[in-house]
Amino acid sequence: MLVLSTWVYIYTCVYIHCAFTPTHSHIYNAMKPYNLMRFDSIWERGTGMSLLSDRNLSNTTEKVVAEYIWIGQSGMDIRSMGIILDGPVDDISMLPRLNFDGAPREDSEVILYPQAIFKDPFRRGANILVLCNTYTPAGEPIVTNNRHAAAETFGHPDVVAEEPWYRIEQEYTLLPRDVNWLIGLPVGGYAGAQEPNYRGIGADIADSQYEACLYAGINIGGIEGGVMPGQWKFQVGPAVGISAGDELWVARYILARITESAGVVLAFDARLIQGDRNRAGSRTNYSTESMRNDGGHEAIRKAIERIGLRAKEQIWAYYFTGCHETADINNFLWQGFVSRGADIGVGRDPEEAGNGSLEYSRPASNLDPYVVTSLIAETTILWKPYYELALERVWRAVERAWRAVVG
């Protein structure tokens, strides 16, 4: 009993010192092995991907599970329901529409329209994940169905001709399930500087999601640890048009399933904790056929100019704070090379080659990729500034006058 009391006293003193001495980051580092051990034990108890991979049904039945996925009422929650099919399906037109009761009110039925098929990394075999749009029984898109409007933009002939490519970087944060705090931090404590925590915890989850996305057929480009404890990022792309949004949403769904199994909470919030800490963002690389061709640097410059002219209109979709290596929300800034403090940058390689892509730093981590990607395409390809419209009107007037003169 004396030994136990002594250990309780020592731990209490260390915890109080950590909680109320914000400049002593070495206390956090001293306690970090405890937090790592605790996280690993959760991963082992939840069994992570080891049990998830045991759900292969191909040896027991010819039937197939199709897991329908859609965006929920908040615009960030991802929901799903499964149905049984008689056999494998690889054509979206072969899948039925489903319905569910959307809310406690009259005429609350929601119809699910299948849009994209991915391989199921959890059940494996011929089982599939099906990304869906949500509509009312009358065929009107639900308010959170931003894919509907994005599909109209990406279906425009001018946009199709430019074949827009996207690479979206998705940052996220892992939290303990039982408390609203960062994994790796003593509860109520303070970690001091961010740098000692860089890529500190969560690699098993990041790797599992990486592998699961590759299996699903998602064009995932890489993973990387973030600055905050428990913060990670992955990249989706390059993907063409609306498929960038499709792949990001399914990658989010897969990540949510894995974190649930690991016993931790997944957060896409841009800002989770007060203090001098980096936010979470979704930097977006973008290019068109004109930008990728020889002499594309002029097309890149023109696209950046158009985005700048509409910066105020689009800020609600791209909100970020202007702190911690991000641009000021009230100003639009771009430089000739990628800069953490600018809204838009152009990499060294495109600068030297004269063609390539631009990087848009404004989007936050809780972005709707359908909104961001379609607005970028609409602004840079379809929208025309007032001076361009005025110039077109002048040229049309000159052309009419010339035709009148020459008969």
ZISUL-V148008 format. One line per field, one symbol per residue. phi: phi as a letter, one per 30 degrees, with the letter a starting at -180 (. if undefined). psi: psi as a letter, one per 30 degrees, with the letter a starting at -180 (. if undefined). burial: b if it has 24 or more other ideal C-beta (glycine too) atoms within 12 Angstrom, else e. A space follows every 50 residues. Layout:
BEGIN
phi=???
psi=???
burial=???
END
This chain:
BEGIN
phi=.ddddddddddddddddddcbdccddddddcdedddddddddddddihdd deddcdcddcaddbcccdcaddddibdccabcbccdadbbceddcddcba ddadadhcdccccdbacbdddcdhicdbcbdbccbdedjdddeddddedd ddddddeddeddhdcbbccccabcbddcbdaddjcedicbciddedcehd ajdddddddeddddddjdddclbadcdddicbbbcckdbchddddedddd ddddddddddddibccbcedbcbdjdbddcbbdbcbabeddddeiddddd dddddddddceddcdddcebdjchibdddcbcbbbdbdbdccdbbbdddd dddiakbccccdeddcdcddddddddddddccdbdedddddddddddddd ddddddi
psi=eeeeeeeeeeeeeeeeeeegiffiffeeeefeeeeeeeeeeeeeeffbfe eefggkfffflflkkjjkklkaefffkkllkklklfakkgkfffklklll jflilkhgkkkkjkekklkjfefabgllkjkllkllffgkklegifeeee eeeffkeeeeefikkkjkkjklkklkeflilkkfkkkfakfbleeffkhe kgeeeeeeeeeeeeefgkikfllkkaelkgklllkklkkkbffeeeeeee eeeeeeeeeeefglkkkgkejfklaikklkaikjkklleeeflkgfeeee eeeeeeeefgeefffffgkleglihllkfflkkllflkkfgleklkleee eefglbllkjfeklfhljfeeeeeeeeeefeekkleeeeeeeeeeeeeee eeeeef.
burial=eeeeeeeeeeeeeebeebeeeeeebebbbebbebbbebbbebbeebebbe ebeebeeeeeeeebbbbbbbbbeebbebbbebbebeeebeeeeebebbeb ebeeeeeeebbbbbbbbbbbbbbbbbbbbbbbbbbeeeeebbebbbbbbb bebbeeeebeebbbbbbbbbbbbbbbeeeebbbbbbeebbbbebeebeeb bbbbbbbbbbbbbbbbbbbbbebbbbbbbbbbbbbbbbbbbbbbbbbbbb bbbbbbbbbbbbbbbbbbbbbbbeeebbbbbbbbbbbbebbbeeebbebb bbbbbbbbebbeebbebbbbbbebbbbebeebbbeeebeeebbbbbbeeb eeeebbbbbbbbbbbbbbbbbbbbbbbbbbbbbeeeeeeeeeeeeeeeee eeeeeee
END
